[in-house]
């Protein structure tokens, strides 16, 4: 029996939550669990093309510790999940509109397409949903 799909909504730009989303998504995808990530609200800005880690990640003391200790970069975790497993990543079309952005403004190779929340939630009825 194949595992039920995992659906993750990432709305927070906090480094700890982005990192956790990357860890969950990549581990699930490489464990042969179909996984979809929906990046919305302020989290979209975390994926803006060309940012340094210092500019990309904002958080508390644990964020600082992850950066100092050289924890795997969350964007690399997402890329690995896509390369080695069944991970689809969608940018919220409304959040892109609010920023005045298109997918071209986001890190290359991560996003499959822009999508609406209604479709994502409809798809999510087939599996488990996590919101970060």
C-alpha positions as CSV (number, residue, x, y, z in Angstrom):
1,X,0.0,0.0,0.0
2,X,1.4,3.4,-1.0
3,X,1.6,6.1,1.7
4,X,-0.9,8.9,1.6
5,X,0.3,12.1,0.1
6,X,1.6,14.9,2.4
7,X,0.6,18.5,1.9
8,X,2.4,21.4,3.6
9,X,1.3,25.0,3.7
10,X,4.2,27.3,4.5
11,X,3.0,30.8,5.3
12,X,5.6,32.0,7.8
13,X,8.9,33.5,6.8
14,X,10.5,32.5,10.1
15,X,13.8,30.6,9.5
16,X,12.8,27.9,11.9
17,X,9.5,27.2,10.1
18,X,11.1,27.4,6.6
19,X,13.8,25.0,7.8
20,X,11.3,22.6,9.3
21,X,9.2,22.7,6.1
22,X,12.4,21.8,4.1
23,X,13.2,19.0,6.4
24,X,9.7,17.5,6.4
25,X,9.2,17.9,2.7
26,X,12.6,16.5,1.6
27,X,12.5,13.5,4.0
28,X,8.9,12.6,3.0
29,X,9.6,12.9,-0.7
30,X,12.8,10.8,-0.6
31,X,10.9,8.3,1.5
32,X,8.6,7.7,-1.4
33,X,5.8,9.7,0.0
34,X,4.2,12.1,-2.6
35,X,4.6,15.6,-1.1
36,X,3.3,19.0,-2.1
37,X,4.4,22.3,-0.6
38,X,2.3,25.5,-1.0
39,X,4.3,28.6,-0.2
40,X,2.0,31.6,0.7
41,X,1.8,34.9,2.5
42,X,5.1,36.3,3.8
43,X,6.9,33.0,3.2
44,X,7.1,33.8,-0.5
45,X,9.6,36.5,0.1
46,X,12.0,33.9,1.6
47,X,12.3,32.4,-1.9
48,X,13.2,35.7,-3.6
49,X,16.0,35.1,-6.2
50,X,19.5,36.2,-5.2
51,X,19.2,36.7,-1.5
52,X,22.1,35.8,0.9
53,X,21.3,33.5,3.8
54,X,21.6,36.5,6.1
55,X,19.0,38.4,4.1
56,X,16.8,35.3,3.4
57,X,16.4,33.9,6.9
58,X,15.0,35.8,9.9
59,X,14.3,34.2,13.2
60,X,15.2,33.9,16.8
61,X,18.2,32.4,18.7
62,X,17.7,29.0,17.1
63,X,17.9,30.6,13.6
64,X,21.2,32.2,14.6
65,X,22.5,28.9,15.9
66,X,21.6,27.1,12.6
67,X,23.4,29.7,10.6
68,X,26.5,29.6,12.8
69,X,26.6,25.8,12.9
70,X,26.1,25.5,9.2
71,X,22.8,23.6,9.2
72,X,21.8,22.6,5.7
73,X,20.2,25.5,3.8
74,X,16.4,25.0,3.5
75,X,16.4,25.8,-0.2
76,X,18.9,23.0,-0.7
77,X,16.7,20.6,1.2
78,X,13.7,21.5,-1.1
79,X,16.0,21.1,-4.2
80,X,17.1,17.7,-2.9
81,X,13.5,16.6,-2.3
82,X,12.6,17.5,-5.8
83,X,15.6,15.8,-7.3
84,X,15.4,12.6,-5.3
85,X,11.7,12.2,-4.6
86,X,8.2,13.2,-5.5
87,X,8.1,16.8,-4.3
88,X,6.0,19.5,-6.0
89,X,6.3,23.1,-4.9
90,X,3.7,25.8,-5.6
91,X,3.8,29.5,-5.1
92,X,0.6,31.1,-4.0
93,X,-0.7,33.2,-6.9
94,X,-2.3,35.7,-4.6
95,X,1.0,36.3,-2.7
96,X,2.9,36.7,-5.9
97,X,0.3,39.3,-7.1
98,X,0.6,41.2,-3.9
99,X,4.4,41.4,-4.2
100,X,4.0,42.3,-7.9
101,X,6.1,39.2,-8.7
102,X,6.1,36.2,-11.1
103,X,7.8,32.9,-10.7
104,X,10.8,34.5,-12.4
105,X,11.4,36.5,-9.2
106,X,11.8,33.3,-7.2
107,X,14.8,31.0,-6.9
108,X,15.2,29.0,-10.1
109,X,14.3,25.3,-10.2
110,X,12.3,25.1,-7.0
111,X,8.7,26.0,-8.1
112,X,6.6,23.9,-10.3
113,X,4.0,26.6,-10.9
114,X,1.9,29.3,-9.3
115,X,-1.4,28.0,-7.9
116,X,-4.4,29.1,-5.9
117,X,-5.2,28.0,-2.4
118,X,-8.6,26.5,-3.5
119,X,-7.0,24.0,-5.8
120,X,-4.3,23.1,-3.3
121,X,-6.8,22.5,-0.5
122,X,-8.9,20.4,-2.9
123,X,-5.9,18.2,-3.7
124,X,-5.0,18.1,0.0
125,X,-8.2,16.2,0.7
126,X,-6.4,13.1,-0.5
127,X,-3.8,13.2,2.2
128,X,-2.5,14.8,5.4
129,X,-2.1,18.5,5.8
130,X,0.5,20.4,7.8
131,X,0.5,24.2,8.2
132,X,3.6,26.1,9.2
